[in-house]
Amino acid sequence: MSLYEETVSSRMFQLLMILPMAAMLWGTYQTYQAGEGFEIMAASTIGALIILLDVMAIRIEIDDRELRIRGVLGLLVRKTISLENIASFRVGKSWTLCYGMIHFNLPAKGCVTIRQKHGWSVSFTTNRPEEVAMVLSTLGIPREP
């Protein structure tokens, strides 16, 4: 059972990602028309589209065992942190104020940095930072000042 769920996305970022997607599709069509290099261009286009789709949004889930951060597809953008491995967390009032060795960043109202007992720090942006803080505090994870 999930204690917290949120999907963070940015309409402006999604609109900006349409340009490279359209360019790749147009290039694939042009190589098909030319009759040369279509297979390479098609494979490149599929790979680029998968990457662009995966980074368009971040899904944050917290349950009683772990914190999960995933992209739209969850193929490339993904991180799972066991709650037992979290030493502390810090909340930033702006999406630009958190820094972690692993950072999931889209424009949002705030951010959260997770300090792990073993491993790198992880930060992510969220539109409800105080709600994330409340859930983590309820689970017994200390908050940094």
N, C-alpha and C positions, 0 to 999 in steps of 0.2 A: 504494500500500500504506500502510495506516494504522499509525503508530507508537504512537498512544494513542487510545483511545475511552472515553468515559464518558457516562452519562446521569444527571443529577442531578435528583431529584424529591423532593417532600415529601408524604407521605400526609396530614398535617394540612392543608396548603395545598390539596391536591386535594379533601379533604372540605369545606373551606370554599367552594370554587368550585362545589360541587354546589348550594348554596343559591341563588345568583343564576341558575344554569342552570335549576333547577326553577321559580323565580319567573317567568323569561322564558317558559318553556314553558306554565306555567299562565296567564299573561297572554295569550299567543297563543291558547290554547284559549278563554278567556273572550271575547276579541274576535271569534273565529269564531262563538261561540254568540250574541253580541249582534248580529252581522251588520254591524258598522261598524268600519272601520279595520283589518280583518284583514291587508290587503296590507302596510300600513306596519309593523304589529306583527310580521308574519312576517319581513319583511326585516330589521328591527331585531334580532329574535331570532337569525336566522342569522348576522348580523354579530357580535353579542355572543358567540355560541357559538364562532365561529371564533377570536375574540380570546382567550377563556378557555381553549380547548383549546391554543392556541399557547403560552401562558405557563405551562402546567402542568408542564413539564419543560424542562431545558436539555441539549442534546447537544453534547459537546465532542469534537472530532476534531483530531488533529495528524498531519500526514504530512511528508514531506521538502520540501514546498514552502510549506505554509500551515497556519494554525490556523483552524478553523471552529467557530463557536458558533451553534447553531440551536435553535429551539423545536420543539415536537412536530410542527407542520405546516411550519415554516420559512417561513411567509408574512410575518409581522411581526417575529418575534424571529430575527434573523440578522446575523452579522458574520463576515467573512472577512478575515484579516490575513496578508499575505505575510510569510514568515520573514525576508526581506531587509529589510523595513520595521520589524522589531522592534529597538529600541535596547537594551533590557534588560527584566528582569522582577523582580518581588518577590513573595514568598510570605508570606501571613498565616496565623497559626495558628488563627484563628477566622473564620467566615464574615462577621463584622461588621467586620473590620479592613481591608478593601480598599476603596479609593475610586478610581474612574476616571470620566472624563467620560461614558463609556458603561459602564453597570454591569448585569451579568446576575446576579441575586441570588435564590437560594433557600436555605433552611437546609441547611447542609452542615458538614463538619469543618474546612474551611479555604477559602482564596481565593488567587487569583493576579492581580496587576496587571501588565499589559503596557504598557510605555512605547514608543510608536512614534517612529520618526525623523521621519515626516511624518504629522500627524493627531493626534487625541485619544488619551488613554490609555484602555485598555479593561480592565475587571476582571470576573472571574467567580468563582463559588463552585464548589468541587469537594470530593469526599469523599476524594480522594487527592492532596493538594497536593504532597507530596514526589515522587510519581511523575511528576507534570506537570513539576516542577522538574528532575528527572533527564533527562527527554526533551528539554526545552528546552536544558539544559546540554550534552547530547550533540550537539545540533544547532549548538553554538557560540554560543549566545546568553548574554551575561553576566548573572549574577544580582546584584541590588542587595543590600547588607548589610541 
